[in-house]
Amino acid sequence: MRPLLSAKLLLPLVAAAAMAGCQAKAPAPKADNRALPMMERVALGANSCWFKSGDPAFKAYRLAPELNSFSGRPRILVVHRNSPEARPLLVVQAEGSPAKLDAFGPLMGEAVGPRIATDVKRWAGGGKGC
């Protein structure tokens, strides 16, 4: 009787395995929308696309990330290359979960402002590239 018992247990397992193979795959996970992971993505994108690439629009500036924020608002700053202690020209910060993203400062009013806004939104949402 043992072989019959084994077949009775094996049949449901085989059927379950076959059905699992037919199910639709889960959608790809969305980008983490908490403040810190979002700002980490923005900082990486800004660093590689604006600064390390040698982009002429950002040649006079440098990136100053402040991601370890005790206020719950991780942020990145864009400052003058030769006077990083001066007032920032761009602040991009996020707060909360889901994060509320803000970008402000004099650079947002310049010709590069719309590009900054587009880039920051793309990186915040998990997009890659420049």
The first five atom37 places (N, CA, C, CB, O) and aatype in JSON, in Angstrom:
{
  "aatype": [12, 1, 14, 10, 10, 15, 0, 11, 10, 10, 10, 14, 10, 19, 0, 0, 0, 0, 12, 0, 7, 4, 5, 0, 11, 0, 14, 0, 14, 11, 0, 3, 2, 1, 0, 10, 14, 12, 12, 6, 1, 19, 0, 10, 7, 0, 2, 15, 4, 17, 13, 11, 15, 7, 3, 14, 0, 13, 11, 0, 18, 1, 10, 0, 14, 6, 10, 2, 15, 13, 15, 7, 1, 14, 1, 9, 10, 19, 19, 8, 1, 2, 15, 14, 6, 0, 1, 14, 10, 10, 19, 19, 5, 0, 6, 7, 15, 14, 0, 11, 10, 3, 0, 13, 7, 14, 10, 12, 7, 6, 0, 19, 7, 14, 1, 9, 0, 16, 3, 19, 11, 1, 17, 0, 7, 7, 7, 11, 7, 4],
  "atom_mask": [
    [1, 1, 1, 1, 1],
    [1, 1, 1, 1, 1],
    [1, 1, 1, 1, 1],
    [1, 1, 1, 1, 1],
    [1, 1, 1, 1, 1],
    [1, 1, 1, 1, 1],
    [1, 1, 1, 1, 1],
    [1, 1, 1, 1, 1],
    [1, 1, 1, 1, 1],
    [1, 1, 1, 1, 1],
    [1, 1, 1, 1, 1],
    [1, 1, 1, 1, 1],
    [1, 1, 1, 1, 1],
    [1, 1, 1, 1, 1],
    [1, 1, 1, 1, 1],
    [1, 1, 1, 1, 1],
    [1, 1, 1, 1, 1],
    [1, 1, 1, 1, 1],
    [1, 1, 1, 1, 1],
    [1, 1, 1, 1, 1],
    [1, 1, 1, 0, 1],
    [1, 1, 1, 1, 1],
    [1, 1, 1, 1, 1],
    [1, 1, 1, 1, 1],
    [1, 1, 1, 1, 1],
    [1, 1, 1, 1, 1],
    [1, 1, 1, 1, 1],
    [1, 1, 1, 1, 1],
    [1, 1, 1, 1, 1],
    [1, 1, 1, 1, 1],
    [1, 1, 1, 1, 1],
    [1, 1, 1, 1, 1],
    [1, 1, 1, 1, 1],
    [1, 1, 1, 1, 1],
    [1, 1, 1, 1, 1],
    [1, 1, 1, 1, 1],
    [1, 1, 1, 1, 1],
    [1, 1, 1, 1, 1],
    [1, 1, 1, 1, 1],
    [1, 1, 1, 1, 1],
    [1, 1, 1, 1, 1],
    [1, 1, 1, 1, 1],
    [1, 1, 1, 1, 1],
    [1, 1, 1, 1, 1],
    [1, 1, 1, 0, 1],
    [1, 1, 1, 1, 1],
    [1, 1, 1, 1, 1],
    [1, 1, 1, 1, 1],
    [1, 1, 1, 1, 1],
    [1, 1, 1, 1, 1],
    [1, 1, 1, 1, 1],
    [1, 1, 1, 1, 1],
    [1, 1, 1, 1, 1],
    [1, 1, 1, 0, 1],
    [1, 1, 1, 1, 1],
    [1, 1, 1, 1, 1],
    [1, 1, 1, 1, 1],
    [1, 1, 1, 1, 1],
    [1, 1, 1, 1, 1],
    [1, 1, 1, 1, 1],
    [1, 1, 1, 1, 1],
    [1, 1, 1, 1, 1],
    [1, 1, 1, 1, 1],
    [1, 1, 1, 1, 1],
    [1, 1, 1, 1, 1],
    [1, 1, 1, 1, 1],
    [1, 1, 1, 1, 1],
    [1, 1, 1, 1, 1],
    [1, 1, 1, 1, 1],
    [1, 1, 1, 1, 1],
    [1, 1, 1, 1, 1],
    [1, 1, 1, 0, 1],
    [1, 1, 1, 1, 1],
    [1, 1, 1, 1, 1],
    [1, 1, 1, 1, 1],
    [1, 1, 1, 1, 1],
    [1, 1, 1, 1, 1],
    [1, 1, 1, 1, 1],
    [1, 1, 1, 1, 1],
    [1, 1, 1, 1, 1],
    [1, 1, 1, 1, 1],
    [1, 1, 1, 1, 1],
    [1, 1, 1, 1, 1],
    [1, 1, 1, 1, 1],
    [1, 1, 1, 1, 1],
    [1, 1, 1, 1, 1],
    [1, 1, 1, 1, 1],
    [1, 1, 1, 1, 1],
    [1, 1, 1, 1, 1],
    [1, 1, 1, 1, 1],
    [1, 1, 1, 1, 1],
    [1, 1, 1, 1, 1],
    [1, 1, 1, 1, 1],
    [1, 1, 1, 1, 1],
    [1, 1, 1, 1, 1],
    [1, 1, 1, 0, 1],
    [1, 1, 1, 1, 1],
    [1, 1, 1, 1, 1],
    [1, 1, 1, 1, 1],
    [1, 1, 1, 1, 1],
    [1, 1, 1, 1, 1],
    [1, 1, 1, 1, 1],
    [1, 1, 1, 1, 1],
    [1, 1, 1, 1, 1],
    [1, 1, 1, 0, 1],
    [1, 1, 1, 1, 1],
    [1, 1, 1, 1, 1],
    [1, 1, 1, 1, 1],
    [1, 1, 1, 0, 1],
    [1, 1, 1, 1, 1],
    [1, 1, 1, 1, 1],
    [1, 1, 1, 1, 1],
    [1, 1, 1, 0, 1],
    [1, 1, 1, 1, 1],
    [1, 1, 1, 1, 1],
    [1, 1, 1, 1, 1],
    [1, 1, 1, 1, 1],
    [1, 1, 1, 1, 1],
    [1, 1, 1, 1, 1],
    [1, 1, 1, 1, 1],
    [1, 1, 1, 1, 1],
    [1, 1, 1, 1, 1],
    [1, 1, 1, 1, 1],
    [1, 1, 1, 1, 1],
    [1, 1, 1, 0, 1],
    [1, 1, 1, 0, 1],
    [1, 1, 1, 0, 1],
    [1, 1, 1, 1, 1],
    [1, 1, 1, 0, 1],
    [1, 1, 1, 1, 1]
  ],
  "atom_positions": [
    [[0.81, -1.19, 0.0], [0.0, 0.0, 0.0], [0.86, 1.26, 0.0], [-0.93, -0.01, 1.19], [0.37, 2.34, -0.34]],
    [[2.07, 1.15, 0.36], [2.9, 2.34, 0.4], [3.03, 3.02, -0.95], [4.26, 1.98, 0.9], [2.94, 4.25, -0.98]],
    [[3.22, 2.33, -2.06], [3.34, 3.02, -3.34], [2.08, 3.82, -3.68], [3.63, 2.01, -4.44], [2.19, 4.89, -4.27]],
    [[0.91, 3.33, -3.32], [-0.32, 4.05, -3.59], [-0.38, 5.32, -2.77], [-1.52, 3.17, -3.29], [-0.82, 6.36, -3.27]],
    [[0.04, 5.26, -1.53], [0.05, 6.43, -0.66], [1.01, 7.49, -1.21], [0.44, 6.03, 0.78], [0.69, 8.68, -1.2]],
    [[2.16, 7.06, -1.67], [3.13, 7.99, -2.24], [2.57, 8.66, -3.49], [4.45, 7.27, -2.57], [2.79, 9.85, -3.7]],
    [[1.88, 7.92, -4.32], [1.29, 8.48, -5.52], [0.21, 9.49, -5.18], [0.72, 7.37, -6.41], [0.06, 10.5, -5.85]],
    [[-0.55, 9.21, -4.12], [-1.6, 10.15, -3.71], [-1.0, 11.46, -3.24], [-2.46, 9.54, -2.59], [-1.59, 12.52, -3.46]],
    [[0.14, 11.42, -2.61], [0.8, 12.65, -2.15], [1.55, 13.34, -3.28], [1.76, 12.34, -1.01], [1.62, 14.57, -3.33]],
    [[2.11, 12.56, -4.17], [2.92, 13.11, -5.24], [2.08, 13.84, -6.29], [3.71, 12.01, -5.9], [2.49, 14.88, -6.81]],
    [[0.91, 13.3, -6.6], [0.05, 13.9, -7.63], [-0.32, 15.35, -7.32], [-1.21, 13.07, -7.79], [-0.18, 16.2, -8.2]],
    [[-0.79, 15.69, -6.1], [-1.09, 17.09, -5.81], [0.13, 18.0, -5.88], [-1.72, 17.21, -4.44], [0.03, 19.15, -6.3]],
    [[1.29, 17.49, -5.49], [2.51, 18.3, -5.55], [2.9, 18.61, -6.99], [3.65, 17.59, -4.84], [3.3, 19.73, -7.31]],
    [[2.79, 17.62, -7.85], [3.1, 17.82, -9.27], [2.12, 18.81, -9.88], [3.07, 16.48, -10.04], [2.51, 19.69, -10.65]],
    [[0.84, 18.67, -9.55], [-0.18, 19.59, -10.09], [0.08, 21.01, -9.61], [-1.59, 19.14, -9.67], [-0.04, 21.95, -10.39]],
    [[0.43, 21.18, -8.34], [0.7, 22.51, -7.81], [1.91, 23.13, -8.49], [0.93, 22.45, -6.29], [1.9, 24.32, -8.81]],
    [[2.94, 22.34, -8.72], [4.14, 22.84, -9.38], [3.84, 23.26, -10.82], [5.25, 21.78, -9.36], [4.35, 24.27, -11.3]],
    [[3.02, 22.47, -11.5], [2.66, 22.8, -12.88], [1.86, 24.1, -12.94], [1.86, 21.65, -13.52], [2.07, 24.92, -13.83]],
    [[0.93, 24.28, -12.0], [0.11, 25.5, -11.99], [0.97, 26.71, -11.66], [-1.05, 25.37, -10.97], [0.74, 27.79, -12.2]],
    [[1.94, 26.55, -10.78], [2.8, 27.68, -10.43], [3.58, 28.16, -11.64], [3.77, 27.28, -9.3], [3.84, 29.35, -11.77]],
    [[3.97, 27.25, -12.52], [4.7, 27.63, -13.72], [3.86, 28.4, -14.7], [0.0, 0.0, 0.0], [4.4, 29.11, -15.55]],
    [[2.54, 28.28, -14.62], [1.65, 28.96, -15.55], [1.24, 30.35, -15.09], [0.43, 28.12, -15.77], [0.69, 31.12, -15.88]],
    [[1.5, 30.68, -13.85], [1.06, 31.98, -13.33], [1.9, 33.1, -13.93], [1.16, 32.02, -11.8], [3.06, 32.91, -14.29]],
    [[1.27, 34.27, -14.03], [1.97, 35.44, -14.56], [3.06, 35.87, -13.58], [0.98, 36.6, -14.82], [2.92, 35.72, -12.37]],
    [[4.12, 36.4, -14.12], [5.21, 36.89, -13.28], [4.79, 38.2, -12.63], [6.51, 37.07, -14.1], [4.03, 38.98, -13.2]],
    [[5.29, 38.43, -11.44], [5.0, 39.66, -10.72], [5.66, 40.82, -11.45], [5.49, 39.57, -9.24], [6.73, 40.66, -12.03]],
    [[5.04, 41.99, -11.42], [5.65, 43.15, -12.07], [6.96, 43.51, -11.37], [4.69, 44.34, -12.06], [7.16, 43.22, -10.2]],
    [[7.83, 44.15, -12.12], [9.1, 44.58, -11.56], [8.84, 45.53, -10.4], [9.99, 45.25, -12.64], [7.92, 46.35, -10.47]],
    [[9.65, 45.44, -9.34], [9.42, 46.32, -8.21], [9.66, 47.78, -8.6], [10.33, 45.94, -7.03], [10.56, 48.09, -9.38]],
    [[8.83, 48.64, -8.05], [8.99, 50.07, -8.32], [10.14, 50.61, -7.48], [7.68, 50.86, -8.02], [10.57, 49.97, -6.52]],
    [[10.63, 51.76, -7.85], [11.72, 52.38, -7.11], [11.24, 52.69, -5.69], [12.22, 53.66, -7.82], [10.08, 53.06, -5.48]],
    [[12.13, 52.54, -4.74], [11.83, 52.84, -3.34], [11.51, 54.33, -3.25], [13.03, 52.44, -2.4], [12.33, 55.16, -3.64]],
    [[10.34, 54.66, -2.73], [9.94, 56.07, -2.71], [10.09, 56.72, -1.35], [8.51, 56.2, -3.17], [9.44, 57.73, -1.07]],
    [[10.93, 56.14, -0.48], [11.26, 56.81, 0.77], [12.33, 57.87, 0.49], [11.75, 55.78, 1.84], [13.04, 57.79, -0.51]],
    [[12.43, 58.85, 1.37], [13.3, 60.0, 1.13], [14.77, 59.63, 0.9], [13.21, 60.95, 2.3], [15.36, 60.07, -0.09]],
    [[15.36, 58.84, 1.79], [16.8, 58.55, 1.66], [17.13, 57.76, 0.39], [17.28, 57.79, 2.86], [18.03, 58.18, -0.34]],
    [[16.45, 56.64, 0.1], [16.79, 55.94, -1.14], [16.57, 56.8, -2.38], [15.97, 54.67, -1.25], [17.32, 56.7, -3.35]],
    [[15.54, 57.64, -2.35], [15.29, 58.52, -3.49], [16.45, 59.5, -3.68], [13.96, 59.28, -3.31], [16.93, 59.69, -4.79]],
    [[16.88, 60.11, -2.59], [17.96, 61.09, -2.7], [19.3, 60.42, -3.02], [18.07, 61.89, -1.41], [20.17, 61.05, -3.62]],
    [[19.48, 59.18, -2.62], [20.69, 58.46, -3.02], [20.73, 58.28, -4.53], [20.78, 57.1, -2.32], [21.78, 58.45, -5.15]],
    [[19.57, 57.94, -5.13], [19.51, 57.79, -6.59], [19.77, 59.13, -7.27], [18.13, 57.24, -7.02], [20.5, 59.19, -8.27]],
    [[19.19, 60.19, -6.74], [19.39, 61.52, -7.33], [20.86, 61.93, -7.24], [18.49, 62.58, -6.63], [21.42, 62.46, -8.19]],
    [[21.47, 61.68, -6.09], [22.88, 62.05, -5.91], [23.79, 61.29, -6.87], [23.32, 61.79, -4.46], [24.7, 61.87, -7.45]],
    [[23.54, 60.0, -7.04], [24.34, 59.21, -7.98], [24.17, 59.7, -9.41], [23.97, 57.72, -7.88], [25.14, 59.81, -10.16]],
    [[22.93, 59.98, -9.8], [22.68, 60.48, -11.15], [23.32, 61.83, -11.39], [0.0, 0.0, 0.0], [23.96, 62.04, -12.42]],
    [[23.15, 62.74, -10.44], [23.73, 64.08, -10.59], [25.26, 63.99, -10.66], [23.3, 64.99, -9.42], [25.88, 64.65, -11.5]],
    [[25.85, 63.2, -9.8], [27.3, 63.09, -9.79], [27.83, 62.57, -11.12], [27.76, 62.19, -8.65], [28.78, 63.12, -11.68]],
    [[27.22, 61.49, -11.62], [27.75, 60.92, -12.86], [27.39, 61.73, -14.1], [27.25, 59.51, -13.03], [28.21, 61.88, -15.0]],
    [[26.17, 62.26, -14.15], [25.73, 62.95, -15.38], [26.12, 64.42, -15.44], [24.24, 62.84, -15.51], [26.41, 64.94, -16.52]],
    [[26.14, 65.08, -14.32], [26.43, 66.51, -14.34], [27.9, 66.81, -14.09], [25.59, 67.21, -13.3], [28.46, 67.73, -14.7]],
    [[28.53, 66.06, -13.21], [29.88, 66.42, -12.78], [30.97, 65.51, -13.35], [29.94, 66.39, -11.28], [31.91, 66.01, -13.96]],
    [[30.87, 64.22, -13.16], [31.92, 63.33, -13.65], [31.97, 63.28, -15.18], [31.71, 61.93, -13.11], [33.01, 62.96, -15.75]],
    [[30.87, 63.59, -15.83], [30.85, 63.56, -17.29], [31.52, 64.78, -17.9], [29.42, 63.47, -17.79], [31.79, 64.8, -19.1]],
    [[31.8, 65.8, -17.08], [32.4, 67.03, -17.59], [31.4, 67.94, -18.29], [0.0, 0.0, 0.0], [31.78, 68.77, -19.12]],
    [[30.13, 67.8, -17.96], [29.07, 68.61, -18.56], [29.4, 70.1, -18.4], [27.7, 68.28, -17.92], [29.58, 70.56, -17.27]],
    [[29.48, 70.84, -19.5], [29.84, 72.26, -19.41], [28.86, 73.1, -18.6], [29.94, 72.84, -20.8], [29.25, 74.11, -18.01]],
    [[27.6, 72.71, -18.55], [26.61, 73.47, -17.79], [26.9, 73.44, -16.28], [25.2, 72.91, -18.06], [26.42, 74.3, -15.54]],
    [[27.68, 72.46, -15.83], [27.95, 72.31, -14.4], [29.44, 72.42, -14.07], [27.42, 70.98, -13.92], [29.85, 72.11, -12.95]],
    [[30.24, 72.85, -15.04], [31.69, 72.92, -14.85], [32.1, 73.85, -13.72], [32.35, 73.36, -16.14], [33.1, 73.58, -13.04]],
    [[31.38, 74.92, -13.5], [31.74, 75.9, -12.47], [31.26, 75.51, -11.08], [31.17, 77.25, -12.83], [31.45, 76.26, -10.12]],
    [[30.65, 74.34, -10.95], [30.03, 73.94, -9.68], [30.58, 72.61, -9.19], [28.51, 73.85, -9.82], [31.31, 71.92, -9.9]],
    [[30.2, 72.28, -7.97], [30.51, 70.97, -7.41], [29.31, 70.49, -6.61], [31.78, 71.01, -6.51], [28.47, 71.27, -6.17]],
    [[29.26, 69.18, -6.44], [28.17, 68.54, -5.72], [28.56, 68.4, -4.25], [27.82, 67.16, -6.34], [29.67, 67.99, -3.93]],
    [[27.62, 68.73, -3.38], [27.83, 68.57, -1.94], [26.64, 67.78, -1.38], [27.98, 69.96, -1.22], [25.64, 68.37, -0.99]],
    [[26.76, 66.45, -1.34], [25.65, 65.65, -0.81], [25.58, 65.74, 0.71], [25.79, 64.19, -1.24], [26.6, 65.71, 1.4]],
    [[24.38, 65.84, 1.22], [24.12, 65.83, 2.66], [23.01, 64.81, 2.9], [23.71, 67.26, 3.21], [21.89, 65.16, 3.27]],
    [[23.34, 63.55, 2.68], [22.33, 62.49, 2.76], [22.07, 62.02, 4.18], [22.76, 61.32, 1.91], [20.99, 61.51, 4.47]],
    [[23.03, 62.16, 5.06], [22.85, 61.76, 6.46], [22.25, 62.92, 7.24], [24.21, 61.32, 7.1], [22.94, 63.61, 7.98]],
    [[20.98, 63.11, 7.06], [20.29, 64.25, 7.67], [19.53, 63.78, 8.91], [19.33, 64.91, 6.65], [18.74, 62.84, 8.84]],
    [[19.76, 64.45, 10.02], [19.02, 64.13, 11.24], [17.65, 64.78, 11.24], [19.8, 64.56, 12.46], [16.81, 64.47, 12.09]],
    [[17.42, 65.68, 10.3], [16.12, 66.35, 10.21], [15.12, 65.52, 9.41], [16.27, 67.72, 9.57], [13.94, 65.88, 9.34]],
    [[15.57, 64.42, 8.81], [14.68, 63.61, 7.99], [14.54, 64.15, 6.57], [0.0, 0.0, 0.0], [13.65, 63.73, 5.84]],
    [[15.42, 65.07, 6.19], [15.42, 65.66, 4.85], [16.78, 65.49, 4.2], [15.04, 67.16, 4.91], [17.58, 66.43, 4.18]],
    [[17.07, 64.3, 3.67], [18.34, 64.16, 2.96], [18.34, 65.08, 1.74], [18.57, 62.68, 2.53], [17.31, 65.29, 1.11]],
    [[19.5, 65.62, 1.44], [19.56, 66.58, 0.33], [20.92, 66.57, -0.34], [19.23, 67.99, 0.82], [21.9, 66.07, 0.2]],
    [[20.92, 67.15, -1.54], [22.17, 67.42, -2.22], [22.2, 68.92, -2.51], [22.33, 66.58, -3.54], [21.17, 69.55, -2.72]],
    [[23.4, 69.46, -2.5], [23.59, 70.88, -2.79], [24.52, 70.99, -3.99], [24.18, 71.65, -1.56], [25.43, 70.18, -4.16]],
    [[24.29, 71.99, -4.8], [25.22, 72.35, -5.85], [25.77, 73.71, -5.45], [24.54, 72.37, -7.29], [25.02, 74.67, -5.26]],
    [[27.1, 73.78, -5.32], [27.76, 74.99, -4.84], [28.82, 75.42, -5.85], [28.4, 74.76, -3.44], [29.17, 74.66, -6.76]],
    [[29.33, 76.65, -5.68], [30.43, 77.12, -6.54], [31.64, 76.23, -6.31], [30.78, 78.62, -6.24], [31.97, 75.89, -5.18]],
    [[32.3, 75.86, -7.39], [33.47, 74.98, -7.31], [34.55, 75.57, -6.41], [34.03, 74.72, -8.71], [35.14, 74.85, -5.6]],
    [[34.83, 76.86, -6.55], [35.94, 77.48, -5.82], [35.55, 78.07, -4.48], [36.55, 78.54, -6.66], [36.42, 78.53, -3.74]],
    [[34.28, 78.08, -4.14], [33.87, 78.56, -2.82], [32.68, 77.73, -2.3], [33.48, 80.08, -2.89], [31.55, 78.2, -2.25]],
    [[32.98, 76.49, -1.92], [31.92, 75.58, -1.49], [31.21, 76.02, -0.21], [32.49, 74.21, -1.3], [30.12, 75.55, 0.09]],
    [[31.83, 76.93, 0.54], [31.21, 77.4, 1.78], [30.13, 78.46, 1.51], [32.27, 77.98, 2.71], [29.35, 78.78, 2.41]],
    [[30.07, 78.98, 0.31], [29.07, 80.0, -0.05], [27.67, 79.38, -0.11], [29.43, 80.66, -1.4], [27.51, 78.16, -0.1]],
    [[26.7, 80.24, -0.17], [25.3, 79.79, -0.26], [25.1, 78.87, -1.47], [24.34, 81.01, -0.35], [25.6, 79.16, -2.56]],
    [[24.37, 77.77, -1.29], [24.15, 76.84, -2.42], [23.36, 77.49, -3.55], [23.41, 75.59, -1.94], [22.52, 78.36, -3.33]],
    [[23.67, 77.04, -4.76], [22.96, 77.52, -5.94], [21.78, 76.62, -6.29], [23.91, 77.62, -7.14], [20.87, 77.01, -7.01]],
    [[21.8, 75.39, -5.76], [20.72, 74.45, -5.97], [20.62, 73.55, -4.75], [20.94, 73.61, -7.26], [21.62, 73.05, -4.24]],
    [[19.4, 73.35, -4.29], [19.12, 72.41, -3.21], [18.06, 71.45, -3.74], [18.63, 73.14, -1.89], [17.02, 71.87, -4.23]],
    [[18.34, 70.16, -3.64], [17.36, 69.12, -3.97], [17.22, 68.29, -2.71], [17.81, 68.24, -5.23], [18.19, 67.71, -2.22]],
    [[16.0, 68.22, -2.18], [15.78, 67.48, -0.95], [14.48, 66.7, -1.0], [15.78, 68.43, 0.25], [13.58, 67.01, -1.78]],
    [[14.41, 65.68, -0.17], [13.21, 64.85, -0.08], [12.88, 64.65, 1.38], [13.42, 63.47, -0.8], [13.75, 64.71, 2.25]],
    [[11.59, 64.42, 1.64], [11.13, 64.24, 3.01], [9.94, 63.31, 3.02], [10.77, 65.59, 3.67], [9.05, 63.42, 2.18]],
    [[9.92, 62.37, 3.97], [8.76, 61.53, 4.19], [8.77, 60.23, 3.41], [0.0, 0.0, 0.0], [9.72, 59.9, 2.7]],
    [[7.66, 59.5, 3.57], [7.46, 58.23, 2.88], [5.97, 58.06, 2.6], [8.01, 57.04, 3.72], [5.22, 57.78, 3.54]],
    [[5.52, 58.21, 1.38], [6.32, 58.46, 0.19], [6.94, 59.86, 0.24], [5.47, 58.3, -1.07], [6.37, 60.8, 0.79]],
    [[8.1, 59.96, -0.35], [8.87, 61.2, -0.27], [8.26, 62.31, -1.09], [10.28, 60.95, -0.72], [7.75, 62.1, -2.19]],
    [[8.34, 63.5, -0.53], [7.99, 64.72, -1.25], [9.32, 65.33, -1.66], [7.11, 65.74, -0.36], [10.18, 65.6, -0.82]],
    [[9.49, 65.54, -2.95], [10.75, 66.01, -3.51], [10.64, 67.49, -3.83], [11.12, 65.21, -4.77], [9.66, 67.94, -4.41]],
    [[11.68, 68.26, -3.45], [11.74, 69.69, -3.75], [13.09, 70.01, -4.37], [11.5, 70.55, -2.48], [14.11, 69.45, -3.97]],
    [[13.09, 70.92, -5.33], [14.33, 71.44, -5.91], [14.16, 72.95, -6.01], [14.65, 70.79, -7.33], [13.19, 73.44, -6.58]],
    [[15.12, 73.68, -5.44], [15.01, 75.13, -5.46], [16.4, 75.76, -5.39], [14.14, 75.63, -4.29], [17.38, 75.1, -5.06]],
    [[16.45, 77.02, -5.72], [17.69, 77.78, -5.71], [17.85, 78.53, -7.01], [0.0, 0.0, 0.0], [17.09, 78.32, -7.96]],
    [[18.85, 79.42, -7.07], [19.06, 80.26, -8.26], [19.21, 79.49, -9.57], [20.27, 81.1, -8.06], [18.77, 79.98, -10.61]],
    [[19.81, 78.3, -9.55], [19.98, 77.54, -10.8], [18.64, 77.14, -11.41], [20.82, 76.31, -10.55], [18.57, 76.94, -12.62]],
    [[17.61, 77.0, -10.61], [16.3, 76.61, -11.15], [15.72, 77.72, -12.03], [15.33, 76.26, -10.01], [14.86, 77.46, -12.87]],
    [[16.16, 78.96, -11.83], [15.7, 80.08, -12.64], [16.56, 80.34, -13.86], [0.0, 0.0, 0.0], [16.25, 81.23, -14.67]],
    [[17.63, 79.59, -14.01], [18.54, 79.74, -15.15], [18.09, 78.85, -16.3], [19.98, 79.4, -14.74], [17.13, 78.09, -16.17]],
    [[18.79, 78.94, -17.43], [18.46, 78.14, -18.61], [18.54, 76.64, -18.33], [19.39, 78.5, -19.76], [17.83, 75.86, -18.96]],
    [[19.39, 76.23, -17.38], [19.56, 74.83, -17.06], [18.45, 74.32, -16.12], [20.92, 74.61, -16.42], [18.37, 73.11, -15.88]],
    [[17.63, 75.18, -15.6], [16.57, 74.82, -14.65], [15.62, 73.72, -15.12], [0.0, 0.0, 0.0], [15.41, 72.75, -14.39]],
    [[15.04, 73.84, -16.32], [14.15, 72.77, -16.78], [14.86, 71.42, -16.92], [13.54, 73.15, -18.12], [14.27, 70.37, -16.65]],
    [[16.09, 71.45, -17.33], [16.86, 70.21, -17.44], [17.1, 69.59, -16.06], [18.21, 70.46, -18.14], [16.99, 68.38, -15.89]],
    [[17.42, 70.43, -15.08], [17.6, 69.94, -13.72], [16.32, 69.25, -13.24], [17.99, 71.1, -12.75], [16.36, 68.15, -12.7]],
    [[15.19, 69.92, -13.44], [13.91, 69.37, -13.0], [13.63, 68.02, -13.66], [12.77, 70.35, -13.3], [13.19, 67.09, -12.99]],
    [[13.88, 67.91, -14.96], [13.64, 66.67, -15.69], [14.56, 65.56, -15.2], [13.83, 66.89, -17.2], [14.12, 64.44, -14.97]],
    [[15.84, 65.88, -15.05], [16.81, 64.89, -14.59], [16.47, 64.39, -13.19], [18.23, 65.47, -14.61], [16.46, 63.18, -12.94]],
    [[16.18, 65.31, -12.28], [15.89, 64.95, -10.89], [14.64, 64.07, -10.82], [15.69, 66.22, -10.04], [14.63, 63.08, -10.08]],
    [[13.6, 64.41, -11.56], [12.38, 63.58, -11.56], [12.67, 62.18, -12.08], [11.28, 64.23, -12.4], [12.18, 61.19, -11.53]],
    [[13.47, 62.08, -13.14], [13.81, 60.78, -13.71], [14.57, 59.93, -12.7], [14.64, 60.95, -15.01], [14.22, 58.77, -12.47]],
    [[15.61, 60.49, -12.08], [16.42, 59.73, -11.14], [15.61, 59.37, -9.9], [17.66, 60.53, -10.75], [15.74, 58.27, -9.37]],
    [[14.78, 60.29, -9.42], [13.95, 60.02, -8.24], [13.01, 58.86, -8.47], [13.15, 61.27, -7.85], [12.75, 58.07, -7.56]],
    [[12.52, 58.75, -9.68], [11.6, 57.67, -10.04], [12.27, 56.35, -10.36], [0.0, 0.0, 0.0], [11.6, 55.37, -10.67]],
    [[13.6, 56.32, -10.3], [14.32, 55.08, -10.57], [14.94, 55.0, -11.94], [0.0, 0.0, 0.0], [15.59, 54.01, -12.27]],
    [[14.75, 56.04, -12.75], [15.33, 56.05, -14.09], [16.84, 56.19, -14.05], [0.0, 0.0, 0.0], [17.41, 56.73, -13.1]],
    [[17.46, 55.71, -15.07], [18.92, 55.76, -15.18], [19.28, 56.65, -16.36], [19.55, 54.33, -15.35], [18.42, 57.05, -17.15]],
    [[20.54, 56.95, -16.47], [21.03, 57.67, -17.63], [20.96, 59.17, -17.47], [0.0, 0.0, 0.0], [20.42, 59.71, -16.5]],
    [[21.55, 59.82, -18.47], [21.69, 61.27, -18.42], [20.71, 61.98, -19.32], [23.09, 61.68, -18.78], [20.7, 63.21, -19.38]]
  ]
}
